[in-house]
């Protein structure tokens, strides 16, 4: 990217260039989706995980390349100086491992775990683990995630006056717990039923309530109980 084009992009993104107004609809959609996702978690419609240790999240408030990695290195070193034993969890951006998650050491292959994760391990000397997505529990977590995010897609599509088509769900560490095997075998023996129809009330996105959502002609088999695996 030449200097003039780079300056133009910076001016549109950070400054007051008139072209920034063309991006405003995307801003509204992003804010709406973010607010809705937070509301769904607050209402406990999506599972909230509480880690047994304190967690500090370092994320972007703008596009990438704004200094997350050096901040994490500095923060990890400071925590270590104060007597804490921090560990670092990252996505493993551009890593090409065949299985996830991966533990990252100073002698790890950057092609496998990603160069950013390798830099974190070498600069901090602390435990580093990477994975593109959190754990995917096939019996309990994945079906709930598919249903909830497919519903979210339909709600956003209705707000934007679009027709939803395909929901694509990519799994990282997909697994089956030992105490779920028998129940999943029973589930595989069942014949799929005709799919129901999702109906949403014709309301603005943030006015929708639980009673405004309906599954018409929903058919199901008897309930299979899966114990939560810890």
HUKA-V385032 format. One record per helix or strand of 3 or more residues. SS is the DSSP state (@ for helix, = for strand). FROM is the first residue (numbers start at 1). LEN is the number of residues. If there is no record, write none. Layout:
ss: [SS | SS]
from: [FROM | FROM]
len: [LEN | LEN]
//
This chain:
ss: [@ | @ | @ | = | = | @ | @ | = | = | @ | = | @ | = | @ | @ | =]
from: [3 | 18 | 68 | 88 | 102 | 110 | 115 | 128 | 135 | 138 | 173 | 178 | 197 | 205 | 210 | 213]
len: [12 | 25 | 14 | 3 | 3 | 4 | 10 | 3 | 3 | 22 | 3 | 11 | 4 | 3 | 3 | 4]
//
